[in-house]
Amino acid sequence: MVVALVVAWFVVAVFVIVAWPKISADKNWRVAALTLTLGFSLVHQLVFSTIAEDAYITFRYAQNIVDGNGPVFNTGERIEGYANFLWMIAIALPKAAFGADIEMSAIVLGILATLGAVLLANVTVNRLVARAAGEPRQAFGVAAAVLVAGAGGLAASGGSGTETPLFVLLLFGVFAALASRRPVVAGVLVAFAMMTRPSGTVLAVLVGGWLVVAALRGRYTWWSPAGWLLGGLVFAAPWTAWRVIYYGQVLPTSVLIPFDIEVSARVDHGWQYLSGFSVVHQGFLLLGLVAAVALLLRRNGRTPHEAEARSLTWLMLLTAVALTGFVVFFGGDEGPAWRLLAPIPPLLAVAAVSVYGVLTAAPKPSPRPRPPIQRLMPAAAVTLSGLAVLVSVFSPEMLPRVRAWHDHGAQMEEIGRWLDVYLPPGSVVSTSAPGVLSYHAGTQLQIVGVRGQTEEAGEAVVSRRRPTIAVITDSGYSATQSCVIDPAYASRYRVATFAREGTSSWLTVFLRADVERSVTAALDFSPDFRHVPCPS
């Protein structure tokens, strides 16, 4: 599949560079270029093809919705352990309407949202440049699409089952709406972004502020920020009211968890997260920096329309910075490929291409631009996109770690299915990885995340919930038998080890002392796992 990715990029690169003049002038050539770019994006996503651990938490909520239990993780417990309401509903609907598999629905919708983001990058740039130039310059959008298709973080998220592709799609939709002077549509899309990821609140603040400033400067009437606000409130207000009534809190539990960590420690971890991201995304970061410097060197637009377009590109760059700061403040995450920062490279790419198009736009463009200048944009776009592909394949934090995550996830799936079949319904399972295991363990078992993902923050899981079994692993099996017990479980639990039949793999679990024998016997009934007592 890696070879197919390189070939797909090469085909796009050659076509775009060779056919660039025709892409600029002929719609059919543009369609061909975008079709090849979508194919490149699809192959890039399929190279990763791994569902993220966190995605399964949302899957379990979606399954409970379909089963008639409501948006809950455990039946009867109203804990908001997700932070992507719109995505949860989107993946639950195919299951409820057609019986479609939730995992497959999430993969397909994520891939489609990523392809949509590639196309919307093209639309966003074209609208911004057209506003500055007074007429369409369609080829610039193709360059942006190629860059977005090459962004490794977005490609890794495409088939990950997470909300990231939808968030990027909505992000571009907001800027495309603003470039078309449709503030009400922008307000609706901002509300959807807030319902998709908590950082959508940052986008809402920035877009609202931009519209107010634009109204103060006379570029918009005051009906524009008012319409934007009303468009957003139509969806955000009832959603927020429902959340407060249903869950009894304003912020999701998943957002509150990081506040258990001291601010300094959390931010330090966030900086480390950003540092690793920056090292392998230097090309996109440099692109954003060059775009900002270019805007600073020419502070004033030649026309009011160009000034408005320049202002929108500043808003894009500021949004990228603010979203990055949001992730750093909350400490990043533990997953591969920097999922939380995945929207940043595509956003910087669209902003940079827009800046180039806006600053090179003239009211009456020369009918025969010089070939070297004419081909600068496509050459830069395909080169940076190619470098991004190399990063996807060779960076230890990208494809290699995603593949390792895939293997761990497959093992956690086996463990979850084992518990689903052999544990009595209603049993409480404590786990450090309440994603893959919880979804495949089924909704008949009560799953408790040890860090509070499914509990109110600060609760003592062991003393209050008294889990039947604790599976304290997030990476699957171990290579050797381990009879060491976690101190938190030592007084009330006993160690039990199981060998995975046909392999050299082991799993260590902690069983509540009063049910140790009965649960051990039930689990040992499986042909796939064999109980092996710890040495005396």
BELPE-V938066 format. One record per pair of residues at least 24 apart in sequence whose ideal C-beta (glycine too) atoms are under 7 Angstrom apart, sorted by the first residue. I is the first residue (numbers start at 1). J is the second residue. Records with the same first field share a line. If there is no record, write none. Layout:
BEGIN
I: J / J
END
This chain:
BEGIN
1: 46 / 47
2: 47 / 393
4: 43
5: 43 / 44 / 47 / 389
6: 389
8: 39 / 40 / 43
9: 40 / 385 / 386 / 389
11: 36
12: 36 / 37 / 40 / 146 / 382
13: 382 / 386
16: 142 / 146 / 378 / 382
17: 375 / 378 / 379 / 382
20: 139 / 374 / 375 / 378
21: 374
23: 139 / 142
24: 138 / 139
30: 138 / 142
33: 142
34: 119 / 122 / 142 / 145
37: 118 / 145 / 146 / 149
38: 115 / 118
40: 149
41: 114 / 115 / 118 / 149 / 155
42: 111 / 115
44: 149 / 155 / 392
45: 111 / 114 / 155 / 158 / 159
47: 392 / 399
48: 155 / 156 / 159 / 399 / 402
49: 159
50: 160 / 402 / 405 / 406
51: 103 / 160 / 161 / 409
52: 160 / 161 / 162 / 335 / 339
53: 335 / 409 / 433 / 435 / 436
54: 162 / 335 / 435
55: 106 / 160 / 161 / 162 / 435
56: 435 / 436 / 438 / 439
57: 81 / 82 / 434 / 435 / 438 / 453
58: 82 / 84 / 87 / 88
59: 102 / 103 / 106 / 439
60: 438 / 439
61: 88
62: 88 / 91 / 92 / 95 / 102
63: 102 / 443
64: 443
65: 92
66: 92 / 95 / 96
67: 443
69: 443
73: 447 / 454
74: 446 / 447 / 454
75: 443
78: 246 / 247
79: 253 / 454 / 455 / 456
80: 243 / 247 / 249 / 252 / 253
81: 253 / 254 / 453 / 454
82: 252 / 254
83: 197 / 198 / 252 / 254 / 255
84: 163 / 196 / 197
85: 195 / 239
86: 192 / 195 / 196
87: 163 / 166 / 196
103: 161
106: 161
107: 159 / 161
110: 157 / 158 / 159 / 160 / 161 / 165
111: 158 / 159
113: 165 / 166 / 169
114: 154 / 158 / 165
116: 169
117: 148 / 154 / 165 / 168 / 169 / 172 / 346
118: 145 / 148 / 149
119: 145
120: 169 / 172 / 173 / 176
121: 145 / 148 / 172 / 346 / 350
123: 176
124: 172 / 175 / 176 / 179 / 350
125: 350 / 353 / 354 / 357
127: 176 / 179 / 180
128: 179 / 309 / 312 / 313 / 354 / 357 / 358
129: 354 / 357 / 358 / 361
131: 179 / 305 / 308 / 309
132: 305 / 306 / 309 / 358 / 361
133: 361 / 365
134: 305 / 363
137: 357 / 361
140: 353 / 357 / 377
143: 353 / 377 / 378 / 381
144: 349 / 350 / 353
146: 381 / 382 / 385
147: 349 / 353 / 381 / 384 / 385
148: 346 / 349 / 350
149: 385
150: 385 / 388 / 389
151: 345 / 346 / 349 / 388
152: 337 / 388 / 391 / 392 / 398
153: 337 / 338 / 339 / 341 / 342 / 345
154: 342 / 346
155: 392
156: 337 / 398 / 402
157: 339 / 342
162: 339
163: 196 / 197
164: 339 / 342 / 343
166: 196
167: 193 / 196 / 197 / 343
168: 343 / 346
170: 196
171: 203 / 343 / 347
172: 350
174: 203 / 207
175: 312 / 316
178: 312
179: 312
183: 211 / 224 / 225 / 227 / 228
184: 227 / 228 / 231
185: 231
186: 228
187: 227 / 228 / 229 / 230 / 231 / 232
188: 231 / 232 / 235
190: 232
191: 232 / 235 / 236
192: 235
194: 236
195: 239
198: 255
199: 323 / 326
202: 322 / 323 / 326
203: 319
204: 232
206: 315 / 318 / 319 / 322
210: 315
219: 308
253: 452 / 456 / 457
254: 453
256: 457
257: 451 / 452 / 453 / 457
258: 330 / 331
260: 457
261: 331
266: 330 / 331
267: 328 / 329
269: 331 / 332
270: 327 / 328 / 329 / 330 / 331 / 332
271: 328
273: 332 / 338
274: 324 / 328
276: 397
277: 338 / 341
280: 391 / 395 / 397
281: 345
283: 384 / 387 / 388
284: 345 / 348 / 349
285: 348
287: 348 / 349 / 352 / 384
288: 317 / 320 / 348 / 351 / 352
290: 352
291: 317 / 351 / 352 / 355
292: 317
294: 355 / 359
295: 355
298: 359
303: 363
306: 358 / 361
309: 358
310: 358
313: 351 / 354 / 355 / 358
316: 347 / 350 / 351
317: 351
319: 347
320: 344 / 347 / 348 / 351
336: 397 / 398 / 401 / 402 / 405
337: 397 / 398 / 402
408: 475 / 476
409: 436
411: 476 / 477
412: 436 / 437 / 476
413: 440
415: 471 / 507
416: 440 / 441
418: 526 / 528 / 529
419: 445
420: 445
422: 522 / 523 / 525 / 526
423: 468 / 522
427: 468 / 469
428: 465 / 466 / 467 / 468
429: 467 / 468 / 469 / 471
430: 461 / 467 / 470
431: 471
432: 472 / 473 / 474
433: 474
437: 471
462: 488 / 489 / 492
466: 512
467: 512
468: 512 / 515 / 519
469: 509 / 510 / 511 / 519
470: 509 / 510
471: 509
477: 505 / 506 / 507
478: 506 / 508
479: 504
480: 506
481: 506 / 532
482: 506 / 508
483: 534
485: 510
486: 510
495: 534
496: 520 / 531
497: 532 / 534
498: 523 / 529 / 530 / 531 / 532
499: 530 / 532
500: 528 / 529
501: 527 / 528 / 529 / 530
END
